[in-house]
């Protein structure tokens, strides 16, 4: 594995940093404050996109800082996972940057699904406007009435009926569905309960304006609504869409999910590392400029050692994530399942640890909205559940590890 970034990646890092410093940072606090005030009005249907964000999106696209995540040289930047990873880290330092560069989840994952598995018709109708930043999308998988950490528990259905797919069920934590430009979701549902366990489910494209689709509410995270994206509870009542809206075909849901979640988890983890770097910087700045008991805060109570531990943890998480990205690039997602699960455990936990220490140094200010720490903490805590909770990923790692001791495991009567 080569540790040095490629010349092209180094150039993009420099340009992304400069754009974020000169164009995004000066307006971010004002935009976020305005969005938060609108959300607290209680009516998510009135959420709006700040004009500054749309202006910056146009500037980013004109500067060639657009669709950097997509490994297609014609439609995106054509970068590998290793090349894109440090750019995702830079974007993780900002709450606005991912959308401004058209690299925000869940749209990136949905675009990758359509790019890799979509038909020409699906690409023309949905992928092209997503790539242009004209519309947004959501992903409907998690359900309120079952333990969704086991995706095979899914009760919502997507059943063929002639030339149509009939969709029924409830989904929630559908991130991005409150965005004013959200136009469709990728829905995953049970199609054939008699099929093999991982061939029972399908993914289907569902326009939000289809009859029977109802957004019931937006779910707050620690009393905040993550405006203007939101996390919605959505009900599907006998929704009918053309059979051509199926992605790849009946029973391909889990196959698609594996292809979608591998790169997506790398993106999440690198953004976590960027957020952790920002939190550490805030911790150090606060600790150097605030005095208590006659000394800067960093000279008190073992805070220097805490800084050292946090630096070690961030760098370890980064190296493990880059290794996972390298392995995905070289031999594919299925060969890197252990590493992908490992980073999904490590990176959000490291971010949570760093932010917690930063909040402690800031005292009461760290609990307010004067600093971004509560929002960063919420991000970390959410990601310990999103895309699979920690326990599921640890279980997968253990299963792979035990599989290396086949005969001994069998002899012990342990299920690998």
DOSETI-759303 format. One line per 10 residues: number of its first residue (from 0); their letters; for each residue x, y, z of C-alpha. Coordinates in steps of 0.25 Angstrom, whole numbers, always signed. Each point is the difference from the previous one (the first is absolute). Layout:
N
NUM) a) X:Y:Z; ...
***
This chain:
416
0) xxxxxxxxxx) +0:+0:+0; +5:+14:-4; -1:+10:+11; +2:+12:-8; -12:+7:-7; +1:+0:-16; +3:+13:-6; -14:+2:-5; -6:-3:+14; +10:+10:+7
10) xxxxxxxxxx) -5:+11:-10; -14:-3:+3; +2:+0:+15; +7:+14:-2; -12:+5:-8; -11:-6:+9; +7:+6:+12; +1:+14:-6; -14:+0:-5; -5:-4:+14
20) xxxxxxxxxx) +9:+10:+7; -3:+12:-10; -15:-3:-4; -7:-9:+10; +6:+3:+13; -4:+15:+0; -15:-3:-2; -2:-14:+7; -3:+5:+14; -11:+10:-6
30) xxxxxxxxxx) -6:-11:-9; -1:-10:+11; -6:+10:+10; -11:+4:-10; -3:-15:-3; -1:-3:+14; -9:+11:+3; -9:-4:-12; -1:-15:+5; -4:+5:+14
40) xxxxxxxxxx) -12:+6:-6; -6:-14:-1; -4:-1:-14; +11:-8:-8; -8:+2:-13; +5:+15:+1; +14:-4:+0; +9:+7:-10; +13:+0:-6; +9:+12:+3
50) xxxxxxxxxx) +3:+8:-13; +14:+0:+5; +1:-15:-1; -6:+0:-14; +11:+11:-4; +11:-8:+6; -5:-13:-7; +1:+8:-14; +14:+5:+4; +5:-14:+4
60) xxxxxxxxxx) -5:-6:-13; +7:+11:-8; +13:-3:+7; -1:-15:-3; -2:-3:+15; -13:-8:-3; -4:-15:+1; +14:-3:+5; -5:-13:+6; -4:-7:-13
70) xxxxxxxxxx) +11:-9:-6; -4:+3:-14; +8:+10:-8; -11:+4:-9; -11:+2:+11; +9:+3:+12; +14:+2:+4; +4:-14:-3; +7:-2:+13; +3:-13:+7
80) xxxxxxxxxx) -5:-1:+15; +14:+2:+5; +1:+13:-8; -14:+5:+4; +2:-3:+15; +8:+12:+4; -10:+9:-8; -11:-6:+8; +8:+3:+13; +1:+14:-4
90) xxxxxxxxxx) -15:+1:-3; -2:-6:+14; +5:+13:+7; -13:+7:-5; -15:-2:+0; -2:+7:-13; +12:-5:-8; -6:-14:-5; -12:+6:-6; +8:+11:-6
100) xxxxxxxxxx) +9:-9:-7; -11:-10:-4; +6:-10:+9; -10:-2:+11; -7:-13:+5; -9:-6:-3; +0:+6:-14; +14:-6:-2; -4:-14:+3; -12:+1:-8
110) xxxxxxxxxx) +8:+6:-12; +10:-11:+1; -12:-10:+0; -6:+6:-12; +14:+1:-7; +3:-15:+3; -13:-7:-1; -10:+10:-6; -6:-2:-14; +2:+11:-11
120) xxxxxxxxxx) -14:+5:+3; +2:+1:+15; +13:+7:-2; -6:+10:-10; -12:+3:+9; +7:+0:+14; +15:-1:-1; +3:+12:-9; -8:+10:+8; +7:-5:+13
130) xxxxxxxxxx) +13:+1:-7; -4:+14:-4; -4:+4:+14; -14:+3:-5; -7:-10:+10; +2:-7:+12; -4:-14:+5; -1:-9:+12; +2:-15:+4; -12:-8:+7
140) xxxxxxxxxx) +5:-12:+7; -1:+1:+15; -14:-3:+6; -7:+4:+13; -6:-13:+3; +11:-10:-1; +15:-1:+5; +6:+6:-12; +14:-4:+4; -4:-13:-7
150) xxxxxxxxxx) -4:+5:-14; -7:-14:-2; -10:+4:+10; -6:+10:-10; -15:+0:-1; -3:+10:-11; -3:-6:-13; +3:+2:-15; -8:-10:-7; -1:-2:-15
160) xxxxxxxxxx) -14:+1:-6; +0:-1:-15; +8:+12:-5; +0:+7:+13; +6:-1:+13; -9:+2:+12; +6:+6:+13; -5:+0:+14; +6:+2:+13; +7:+11:+10
170) xxxxxxxxxx) +14:+5:-1; +7:+10:+9; +13:+7:+2; -1:+3:-15; +11:+10:+0; -1:+11:-10; -15:-1:-3; -3:+13:+6; +9:+8:-10; -9:+9:-9
180) xxxxxxxxxx) +7:-6:-12; -2:-15:+4; -8:-7:-12; +1:-15:+3; +5:-11:+9; +6:-13:-2; -9:-10:+8; +5:-13:+4; -11:-10:+3; -4:-15:+1
190) xxxxxxxxxx) -4:-6:-13; +1:-15:+2; +0:-6:+14; +2:-14:-6; +13:+3:-7; +15:-1:+6; +1:+9:+12; +9:+10:-8; -9:+0:-12; -13:+3:+6
200) xxxxxxxxxx) +1:+15:-1; +0:+10:-12; +3:+15:-2; -9:+9:-8; -1:+14:-3; -12:+8:+5; -3:+14:-3; -4:+8:+12; -13:+5:-7; -5:-14:-3
210) xxxxxxxxxx) -14:-2:+5; +1:-7:+14; +13:+6:+4; -1:+8:+13; +11:+6:+8; -6:-1:+14; +10:+9:+8; +15:+4:+1; +7:-7:+12; +9:+9:+9
220) xxxxxxxxxx) +14:-5:+4; +3:+6:+14; -12:+10:-3; +6:+5:-13; -6:-3:-13; +13:+0:-9; -7:+10:-9; -1:+1:-12; +2:-15:-2; -8:-6:+11
230) xxxxxxxxxx) -2:-15:+4; -14:-3:-4; -10:-11:+4; -7:-4:-13; -12:-9:-2; -3:-7:-13; -14:-4:-3; -2:-9:-12; +9:+9:-8; +1:-5:-14
240) xxxxxxxxxx) +12:+3:-9; +4:-6:-14; +8:-13:+0; +11:+8:-7; +3:+7:+14; +6:-13:+5; +15:+1:+2; +6:-11:-7; -11:-9:+3; -8:-8:+10
250) xxxxxxxxxx) +8:-6:+12; +12:+9:-3; -1:+9:+12; +11:-6:+9; +9:-1:-12; -2:+15:-3; +1:+4:+15; +14:-7:+1; +5:+8:-12; -6:+13:+6
260) xxxxxxxxxx) +4:-1:+14; +15:-3:-2; +5:+13:-6; -11:+8:+8; +6:-5:+13; +14:+5:-4; -6:+13:-3; -7:+1:+13; +12:-4:+8; +9:+10:-7
270) xxxxxxxxxx) -10:+11:+2; +0:-4:+15; +15:+1:+0; -1:+14:-6; -10:+4:+11; +9:-6:+10; +11:+9:-5; -9:+12:+1; -4:-4:+14; +14:-2:+5
280) xxxxxxxxxx) +4:+14:-6; -11:+7:+8; +4:-8:+13; +14:+5:-2; -3:+14:-3; -10:+1:+12; +10:-6:+9; +11:+9:-4; -8:+13:+1; -8:-3:+13
290) xxxxxxxxxx) +6:+2:+14; -4:-7:+13; +8:-1:+13; +10:+9:-6; +4:-9:-12; -5:-3:-14; -10:-11:+1; +9:-9:-8; +10:+0:+11; -10:-6:+10
300) xxxxxxxxxx) -6:-13:+3; +8:-9:-10; -6:+7:-12; +14:+0:-7; -1:-15:+1; -14:+0:-5; +4:+7:-12; +11:-10:-3; -10:-11:+1; -10:+6:-9
310) xxxxxxxxxx) +11:+3:-11; +4:-15:+1; -14:-4:-1; -3:+9:-12; +12:-5:-8; -3:-14:+3; -14:+1:-5; +5:+7:-13; +10:-10:-3; -10:-12:+2
320) xxxxxxxxxx) -10:+8:-9; +10:+2:-11; +4:-15:+1; -14:-4:-2; -1:+10:-12; +12:-6:-6; -5:-14:+2; -13:+3:-6; +7:+6:-12; +10:-12:-2
330) xxxxxxxxxx) -9:-12:+3; -14:+5:+2; -11:+2:+11; -2:-15:+3; +15:-2:+3; +0:+12:+9; -12:-3:+9; +8:+0:+13; +7:+13:-3; -13:+7:-4
340) xxxxxxxxxx) -7:-5:+13; +12:+4:+8; +1:+14:-5; -15:+1:+2; +2:-3:+15; +13:+8:+2; -3:+13:-7; -13:+5:+6; +5:-5:+14; +13:+9:-2
350) xxxxxxxxxx) -8:+12:-4; -9:-2:+12; +12:-1:+9; +6:+13:-6; -12:+8:+0; -3:-4:+15; +13:+5:+4; -2:+12:-8; -13:+3:+7; +6:-2:+14
360) xxxxxxxxxx) +11:+10:-3; -10:+10:-5; -9:-2:+12; -14:+6:-1; +3:+6:-13; +3:-14:-6; -15:-3:+3; -5:+12:-8; -2:+3:-15; +11:+10:+1
370) xxxxxxxxxx) +10:-11:-4; -3:-12:-9; +4:-10:+10; -14:-5:+4; -3:-2:-15; +13:-7:-2; -3:-9:+12; -14:-3:-6; +7:-4:-13; +9:-10:+7
380) xxxxxxxxxx) -11:-6:+9; -9:-2:-12; +11:-6:-8; +1:-11:+10; -13:-5:-4; -2:+5:-15; +5:-10:-10; +0:-11:+11; +2:+1:+15; +14:-2:+6
390) xxxxxxxxxx) -5:-14:+6; -3:-5:-14; +13:+4:-6; +8:-6:+11; -8:-13:-1; +3:+0:-15; +15:+2:+3; +0:-11:+10; -7:-9:-10; +11:+2:-10
400) xxxxxxxxxx) +10:-2:+10; -6:-13:+6; -1:-5:-14; +15:-1:-1; -1:-11:+11; -10:-9:-7; +3:-14:+6; +3:+6:+14; -13:+8:+0; -8:-12:-5
410) xxxxxx) +6:-8:+11; -3:+10:+11; -15:+1:-5; +1:+15:-3; -7:+6:-12; +10:+8:-8
***
